[in-house]
Amino acid sequence: MSLFRAGIPALLLGASLVLAAPLAAQAAPAAPAAAQVHAEKQPKPPTTEELTKDQGSYLALVSRDHPLDPANYKPKDLRDVAGSGHELRKDAATALESLLKAARKDSQSLAVLSAYRSYDRQLSLFNGYKARYGTEYATRLSAPAGTSEHQIGLAADIGLSSGYCNLKACFGDTAGGKWLAANAADFGFIVRYPSDGEKVTGYKYEPWHLRYIGVDQAKAMAKSKAGTFEAFHASLVKASKVKPLTAAEIKQQRESLLVLRFLPPYRDWSIGYDFAR
């Protein structure tokens, strides 16, 4: 009997261990995704200096209120946009080539009508508008030399290969114009002068005028619902002036949240919290 009595608990213990193993494996929490998959590298936020003083920045704001200095500024990395006869800065040219290729794949035949313009070319163009329409109306149609985005090599005017509605507001109502508005951000471009933005931008609606700011920022602008690049730029400048938390401040926040984890209702308060915010 003593062997029998001694054997039963041993058998029960063994069985419980065998049964407990798979249950424990099922109950064990899965490793967090962050430990299994490397997080995507976040783009470095622009600095105040880059946003307000660097004319070579893809986020440079150029307008009548923000003229170039020197006025005859010329970017150094211009290259031809394949098959167009026009130039843009290297990254903008590559992005525009990809955009045009994607448009063709979607049966939209788009063409580059204008891109980089030198100071002298912009001066001649603006003077022509001024002679034809007068200074006041000319400034709604064209930028005076030294204040044009075309001069920094990041702007391009796009139209239909057929020529229909080119450089006219009705381009925005064409299939090609609608495709451009819907897909530009995927290639780093924005429609710079929207239909309801003249009071802010100073220019009439130009659905054909694209400005390159990079894919991350173009998508961020679309997500932000900023109506104009001026509004989006202002939000970036404001964010760039926010002082980031120090390592000591981040550590203090972590410690405070760890205490909360052990207080009723025993929720993990640290989940989803960005300590470096």
C-alpha positions in Angstrom: 0.0 0.0 0.0 2.8 2.4 0.8 4.2 2.0 -2.7 0.8 2.5 -4.2 0.2 5.5 -2.0 3.6 6.9 -3.0 3.0 6.2 -6.7 -0.3 8.0 -7.1 1.0 11.4 -6.2 4.0 10.9 -8.4 1.8 9.9 -11.3 -0.5 12.8 -10.8 2.4 15.2 -10.5 3.9 13.9 -13.8 0.6 14.1 -15.6 0.0 17.7 -14.4 3.4 18.7 -15.6 2.8 17.1 -19.0 -0.6 18.8 -19.3 0.7 22.1 -17.9 3.5 22.5 -20.5 1.3 23.0 -23.6 -1.1 25.2 -21.6 1.7 27.3 -20.4 3.0 27.7 -23.9 -0.5 28.8 -25.0 -0.8 31.2 -22.2 2.7 32.7 -22.6 2.3 36.1 -24.2 3.6 36.5 -27.7 6.8 38.4 -28.1 6.0 42.0 -29.0 6.1 42.8 -32.7 8.8 45.4 -32.0 11.1 42.7 -30.9 10.4 40.6 -34.0 10.3 43.3 -36.6 12.7 46.2 -36.9 10.8 49.4 -36.8 10.9 51.6 -39.9 13.4 54.5 -39.6 11.5 57.7 -39.0 12.5 60.7 -41.1 14.5 63.3 -39.1 12.2 66.3 -38.4 13.4 69.5 -40.1 15.1 72.1 -38.0 14.1 75.7 -37.8 17.3 76.7 -39.6 16.5 74.3 -42.5 12.9 75.6 -42.8 13.7 79.3 -42.6 17.2 79.9 -43.9 18.2 77.0 -46.1 17.2 77.8 -49.7 18.5 74.4 -50.8 16.0 72.6 -48.5 13.2 70.7 -50.1 11.0 72.5 -47.6 12.1 76.0 -48.4 9.3 78.5 -48.6 9.7 80.8 -51.6 7.2 83.5 -52.4 6.8 87.3 -52.6 6.9 87.4 -48.9 9.9 85.0 -48.8 12.2 86.0 -51.6 15.5 84.3 -52.5 18.7 85.7 -51.3 20.6 86.2 -53.5 17.8 87.0 -55.9 19.7 85.1 -58.8 20.1 81.9 -56.7 20.6 78.8 -58.8 20.6 75.2 -57.4 23.7 73.1 -58.0 22.2 69.7 -58.7 20.0 70.3 -61.8 19.5 67.6 -64.4 17.2 66.9 -67.3 13.9 65.3 -66.7 14.1 62.5 -69.3 12.3 63.2 -72.5 11.0 66.6 -71.4 13.6 69.2 -72.4 13.3 70.7 -68.9 15.5 70.5 -65.8 14.8 69.9 -62.1 16.9 69.2 -59.1 18.1 65.6 -59.1 15.7 64.0 -56.6 12.7 66.0 -58.0 13.6 65.0 -61.6 13.7 61.3 -60.6 10.4 61.6 -58.7 8.7 63.3 -61.7 9.9 60.7 -64.1 8.4 58.0 -61.9 5.2 60.0 -61.6 4.9 60.4 -65.4 5.6 56.6 -65.9 2.9 55.7 -63.3 0.4 58.1 -65.1 1.1 56.4 -68.4 0.5 53.0 -66.8 -2.9 54.4 -65.7 -3.6 55.6 -69.3 -3.0 59.2 -68.4 -0.7 61.0 -70.9 0.9 63.9 -69.1 3.7 66.2 -70.2 6.1 68.6 -68.5 5.3 72.1 -69.7 7.9 74.0 -67.6 10.3 73.3 -64.7 13.4 75.1 -63.6 13.6 78.7 -64.7 16.6 81.0 -64.2 16.3 84.4 -62.7 16.7 86.0 -66.1 14.0 83.7 -67.6 11.6 84.5 -64.8 12.3 88.2 -65.2 11.4 88.1 -68.9 8.3 86.1 -68.2 7.0 88.3 -65.5 7.7 91.5 -67.5 5.7 90.0 -70.4 2.7 89.5 -68.1 3.1 92.9 -66.6 3.1 94.6 -70.0 0.1 92.6 -71.1 -2.1 92.7 -68.0 -0.6 95.4 -65.7 1.4 94.8 -62.5 -1.5 94.0 -60.1 -3.0 91.2 -62.2 0.4 90.0 -63.4 1.3 89.2 -59.7 -1.6 86.9 -59.5 -0.4 84.9 -62.5 3.3 84.9 -62.2 6.1 85.4 -59.6 8.5 88.3 -59.9 12.1 87.1 -60.5 13.7 86.0 -57.3 10.4 84.9 -55.7 9.6 81.9 -57.9 9.6 78.2 -56.9 10.6 77.4 -60.4 14.0 79.1 -59.7 14.9 76.6 -56.9 14.4 73.7 -59.3 11.6 72.1 -57.3 8.5 73.2 -59.3 7.1 71.8 -62.5 4.0 72.7 -64.6 2.3 69.6 -65.9 -0.3 69.4 -68.6 -2.0 66.9 -71.0 0.0 65.7 -74.0 -3.0 66.7 -76.1 -2.7 70.3 -75.0 -6.3 70.5 -73.8 -6.8 72.9 -70.9 -3.1 73.3 -70.4 -2.2 76.1 -67.9 -5.8 76.7 -67.3 -8.0 76.0 -64.3 -10.1 73.5 -66.3 -7.0 71.2 -66.2 -8.1 70.3 -62.7 -11.4 68.9 -64.1 -9.7 66.6 -66.6 -9.0 62.9 -66.0 -5.3 63.7 -66.0 -5.6 66.6 -63.6 -7.7 64.5 -61.2 -5.1 61.7 -61.4 -2.4 64.2 -60.7 -4.1 65.6 -57.6 -4.9 62.1 -56.3 -1.4 60.7 -56.8 1.1 63.5 -56.6 1.9 62.9 -52.9 3.0 59.3 -53.6 5.9 60.8 -55.5 6.7 63.7 -53.1 4.8 66.4 -54.9 1.9 68.7 -53.8 -0.4 70.9 -55.9 1.1 74.2 -54.7 -1.7 76.6 -55.5 -5.2 75.1 -54.5 -8.5 76.5 -55.6 -9.3 78.1 -52.2 -5.8 79.3 -51.3 -5.3 82.5 -53.2 -5.7 84.7 -50.1 -2.8 82.8 -48.5 -0.6 81.9 -51.5 -1.2 85.1 -53.5 -1.8 83.1 -56.7 -4.8 82.0 -58.6 -5.7 78.3 -58.7 -3.0 76.4 -60.6 -3.9 72.6 -60.7 -1.0 72.1 -63.0 1.7 73.5 -60.7 3.5 70.8 -58.7 6.1 71.5 -56.0 8.4 68.8 -54.7 8.8 68.5 -50.9 9.7 64.8 -50.6 7.4 61.8 -50.1 7.3 61.8 -46.3 6.4 65.5 -46.1 3.9 65.4 -49.0 2.0 62.6 -47.3 2.3 64.3 -43.9 0.8 67.5 -45.5 -2.1 65.5 -47.0 -2.7 63.8 -43.6 -2.6 67.2 -41.8 -5.3 68.6 -44.0 -3.3 71.8 -44.3 -5.0 73.9 -47.0 -1.7 75.4 -48.3 2.0 74.8 -48.2 2.2 78.1 -46.2 0.0 76.6 -43.4 1.9 73.3 -43.4 5.3 75.1 -43.4 4.2 77.2 -40.4 3.2 74.1 -38.5 6.6 72.6 -39.2 8.4 75.7 -38.0 6.3 75.8 -34.8 7.1 72.1 -34.2 10.8 72.7 -34.8 10.9 75.2 -32.0 9.5 72.7 -29.4 12.4 71.7 -27.1 12.8 67.9 -27.1 12.8 66.0 -23.8 16.1 65.3 -22.2 17.2 61.7 -21.4 16.6 62.5 -17.7 13.1 63.7 -18.3 12.3 60.6 -20.4 13.6 58.4 -17.6 11.5 60.2 -15.0 8.3 59.7 -17.2 9.1 56.0 -17.5 9.5 55.6 -13.7 6.2 57.5 -13.0 4.3 55.2 -15.4 5.9 52.1 -13.9 4.4 53.1 -10.5 1.0 53.5 -12.1 1.1 49.9 -13.5 0.8 48.6 -9.9 -2.1 50.8 -8.9 -5.8 49.8 -9.4 -7.1 48.9 -11.9 -3.6 47.5 -12.7 -3.6 48.8 -16.2 -0.3 49.0 -18.1 -0.3 52.8 -18.5 2.9 52.7 -20.5 1.3 51.0 -23.5 1.1 53.3 -26.5 2.9 56.2 -24.7 5.6 57.9 -26.6 8.2 58.8 -24.0 10.2 60.9 -26.4 7.2 63.0 -27.5 
